[in-house]
């Protein structure tokens, strides 16, 4: 279990945002098995509601290819979220290359068949390096 490397006394909460409900459910299940509390979002509006909710949030994992991302001014709003919590962009390399300007303040994990283990590793490393309140 990767999660065991992080010794904290508080619950760690993640948001997983992806337009595909199968991907959201899979990542939620995989990350919950590491001991994280995982909330899911199917749109960028939903990400914003969860990211700025008074309940603590420790990390956001998202595919920027969300249905309403373009009309939401994603670049500026992601920058505002990134000032509060780390963001991991989990998308296809071609989508990442097209959207690098919105991903400046984030980590990147390429979405592919075996990316969940890499994603878990990156999440654990980010959380280990970040002081949690």
Secondary structure, DSSP 4 states (H G I P E B T S, - for coil): -GGGG---SS--EEEEE-S-HHHHHHHHHHHHTTT-EEEEESSHHHHHHHHTSSS---EEEE-S--TTTGGGTHHHHHHHHHTTSEEEEEE-HHHHHHTGGGGTTSEEEE-STTHHHHHHHHHHHHHHHSPP-
